[in-house]
Amino acid sequence: MRQETFPQSGPEIATVLELRDSSCARDLYIAAVSWLDLFTAIDEQPTRLSDLCIAFDLQERPARTMLRLFESWDLLVRSGEQYVVTPQARRYLSRRSDENVVSYIATMKYKSSVREMYEVLRKGQSDTWHVERTGTTSWDDLMQTDDFATLNTQGMEERGRIFAPSLAELLDCSTDRQLLDIGGGSGVYCAHLLKRFPSLEAIVIERSPVDELARACLTQRGLLGNRASVLAGDMFVDPFPESASLHLYSHVLHNWSPAKVQYLLNKSHQHLPAGGRVAVYSCHPDDRNGRPAPAKEAEYSVLLTASYEGLCYSVSDMEAMFAKAGFVDLSYRRSICNRSLLTASKPAS
Ligand SMILES: C[S@@+](CC[C@H](N)C(=O)[O-])C[C@H]1O[C@@H](n2cnc3c(N)ncnc32)[C@H](O)[C@@H]1O
């Protein structure tokens, strides 16, 4: 088959992906300025996350994502637990300033995607997955229907073709015999790991109908039946096989609430052998030592917060959850396009 060649002009892949991944962040900004008049309020009274949630009747998860976004954009700074407006935010976004443009921004407050972000702040959910004639708007339910699961798995497969080679560079599996790829989608990540580590085998756990799509993709890659298998199951319900020394969660944990993430990490810890490892590949803003998240990562977190139960868990968030599950030796490595790999080990004895 003839390979198409493209001239080298236009945006790089990082930008092509970011244009999608940052799509909710600006609507959240307009919602905060217009529906909450947030910067006037914080200019009048610096605030903590918990007080903000009470004052504006907001859910904690989206409110946290919002504050992290504005910190990353240099509109707020943290002083201990309190958030304070920066001089430029005071100048342009607080009604106490003669130069403010709050009403100008608020002219967009009735745009449907802005109202949707306001709903997310107040109720913790949105109508992102409004698929005609399905009778459900839950991503989790839709992923168990054929058309939606096929579109999403194809999407994850395409993204995986970009990211999986980087994961395979970062995640050393030379001492592992078997990998468990939990919520592995098409299996593209484990396929790249199998290519790099010839003695590695893999099991993908996926729910129906994605399990069938994973089988088809792994067959096309010549891996099904010899080095890879697919287990149809629910990661929240069914036991994990005990044979793997490494559990991979690629772009899985960020879909779920902290309680469900903690449940999965506890479950991995329980089913891994002593010395086994868990690897989490996603976008993890590095907020250690009080650093604000990089802007692109905070923006992607808005999309995840608005569309799923989770968010981009920061390195500190994950550190705390790993430790609670009993994992030690956390390692953080940056990948491409704002992604990163976190690994942690179950103590050897
Ligand atoms: C965002 S996709 C990530 C897929 C792949 N790991 C990747 O990085 O592209 C999340 C995957 O988790 C799977 N999933 C969701 N809930 C699950 C469950 N309860 N048990 C097993 N898999 C589940 C979905 O079917 C989906 O393929």
The ligand as an SDF file (V2000), in Angstrom:
LIG
                    3D

 27 29  0  0  0  0  0  0  0  0999 V2000
  -10.3040    5.8760   28.4950 C   0  0  0  0  0  0  0  0  0  0  0  0
  -10.3160    4.1970   28.0310 S   0  0  0  0  0  0  0  0  0  0  0  0
   -8.5940    3.7690   28.0870 C   0  0  0  0  0  0  0  0  0  0  0  0
   -8.2590    2.6090   27.2270 C   0  0  0  0  0  0  0  0  0  0  0  0
   -6.7670    2.2940   27.1400 C   0  0  0  0  0  0  0  0  0  0  0  0
   -6.2520    1.7900   28.3900 N   0  0  0  0  0  0  0  0  0  0  0  0
   -6.0120    3.5190   26.6930 C   0  0  0  0  0  0  0  0  0  0  0  0
   -5.1160    3.9940   27.4170 O   0  0  0  0  0  0  0  0  0  0  0  0
   -6.3070    4.0110   25.6060 O   0  0  0  0  0  0  0  0  0  0  0  0
  -10.9450    3.4080   29.4760 C   0  0  0  0  0  0  0  0  0  0  0  0
  -11.2060    1.9340   29.2680 C   0  0  0  0  0  0  0  0  0  0  0  0
  -11.6660    1.3730   30.4970 O   0  0  0  0  0  0  0  0  0  0  0  0
  -12.6200    0.3840   30.1850 C   0  0  0  0  0  0  0  0  0  0  0  0
  -13.4850    0.1610   31.3580 N   0  0  0  0  0  0  0  0  0  0  0  0
  -14.3420    1.0410   31.9150 C   0  0  0  0  0  0  0  0  0  0  0  0
  -14.9600    0.4760   32.9660 N   0  0  0  0  0  0  0  0  0  0  0  0
  -14.4760   -0.7820   33.0670 C   0  0  0  0  0  0  0  0  0  0  0  0
  -14.7320   -1.8490   33.9580 C   0  0  0  0  0  0  0  0  0  0  0  0
  -15.6180   -1.7100   34.9410 N   0  0  0  0  0  0  0  0  0  0  0  0
  -14.0470   -3.0020   33.7810 N   0  0  0  0  0  0  0  0  0  0  0  0
  -13.1500   -3.1440   32.7670 C   0  0  0  0  0  0  0  0  0  0  0  0
  -12.8680   -2.1420   31.8940 N   0  0  0  0  0  0  0  0  0  0  0  0
  -13.5270   -0.9910   32.0440 C   0  0  0  0  0  0  0  0  0  0  0  0
  -13.3850    0.9750   29.0260 C   0  0  0  0  0  0  0  0  0  0  0  0
  -14.0750   -0.0450   28.2950 O   0  0  0  0  0  0  0  0  0  0  0  0
  -12.2740    1.6510   28.2440 C   0  0  0  0  0  0  0  0  0  0  0  0
  -11.7660    0.8220   27.2440 O   0  0  0  0  0  0  0  0  0  0  0  0
  1  2  1  0
  2  3  1  0
  2 10  1  0
  3  4  1  0
  4  5  1  0
  5  6  1  0
  5  7  1  0
  7  8  2  0
  7  9  1  0
 10 11  1  0
 11 12  1  0
 11 26  1  0
 12 13  1  0
 13 14  1  0
 13 24  1  0
 14 15  1  0
 14 23  1  0
 15 16  2  0
 16 17  1  0
 17 18  1  0
 17 23  2  0
 18 19  1  0
 18 20  2  0
 20 21  1  0
 21 22  2  0
 22 23  1  0
 24 25  1  0
 24 26  1  0
 26 27  1  0
M  CHG  2   2   1   9  -1
M  END
$$$$
